[in-house]
Amino acid sequence: MNSEKRLLTEKEVCQFLSVSRPFLARARSEGRPDGPPFIKCGRAVRYDIRDLERYLDANRKGGAN
């Protein structure tokens, strides 16, 4: 993966993680530990792709990590 910082929109994150927008919104508003880390840029919410890759690795189930 390219090491440059890439911020994704909520819509892009939904596609990347295969989750719904309501899940992301609830995870943010409730501060749920099972949600991915996010960045607030004013009113906009963005997700760093490197954080999302770590999030996926941390939530991997079964098999070797």
C-alpha positions as CSV (number, residue, x, y, z in Angstrom):
1,M,0.0,0.0,0.0
2,N,1.1,3.6,-0.7
3,S,2.4,5.2,2.5
4,E,0.8,8.6,1.8
5,K,-2.0,9.6,4.0
6,R,-5.4,8.9,2.5
7,L,-8.6,10.0,4.1
8,L,-11.8,8.3,3.2
9,T,-15.4,9.5,3.3
10,E,-18.1,7.6,5.2
11,K,-19.4,6.2,1.9
12,E,-16.0,4.9,0.9
13,V,-15.5,3.4,4.4
14,C,-18.8,1.6,4.1
15,Q,-17.6,0.0,0.8
16,F,-14.1,-0.7,2.2
17,L,-15.4,-2.4,5.4
18,S,-18.7,-3.7,4.1
19,V,-20.6,-2.0,6.9
20,S,-23.6,0.3,6.9
21,R,-23.7,4.0,7.4
22,P,-25.9,3.6,10.5
23,F,-23.3,1.3,12.0
24,L,-20.6,4.0,11.5
25,A,-22.8,6.8,12.8
26,R,-23.7,4.8,15.9
27,A,-20.1,3.8,16.6
28,R,-19.1,7.4,16.4
29,S,-21.9,8.9,18.4
30,E,-21.8,6.3,21.1
31,G,-18.0,6.1,21.3
32,R,-18.3,2.3,20.7
33,P,-15.0,0.5,21.0
34,D,-16.0,-1.8,18.1
35,G,-16.1,1.0,15.6
36,P,-13.1,2.2,13.5
37,P,-11.1,5.3,14.5
38,F,-12.2,8.5,12.8
39,I,-11.1,12.1,12.3
40,K,-13.3,15.2,12.6
41,C,-12.4,18.0,10.1
42,G,-14.8,20.7,11.1
43,R,-18.2,19.1,10.4
44,A,-16.8,16.5,8.1
45,V,-15.9,13.0,9.3
46,R,-13.0,11.2,7.6
47,Y,-11.2,7.9,8.2
48,D,-7.5,7.3,7.6
49,I,-7.1,4.2,5.5
50,R,-4.1,3.1,7.6
51,D,-6.3,3.2,10.7
52,L,-8.9,1.1,8.8
53,E,-6.3,-1.5,7.9
54,R,-5.2,-1.7,11.6
55,Y,-8.9,-2.0,12.6
56,L,-9.4,-4.9,10.2
57,D,-6.2,-6.7,11.5
58,A,-7.3,-6.1,15.1
59,N,-10.7,-7.6,14.4
60,R,-9.5,-10.6,12.5
61,K,-11.0,-13.9,13.9
62,G,-9.6,-17.4,13.5
63,G,-6.5,-18.5,11.7
64,A,-3.0,-17.0,12.2
65,N,-2.7,-13.3,12.7
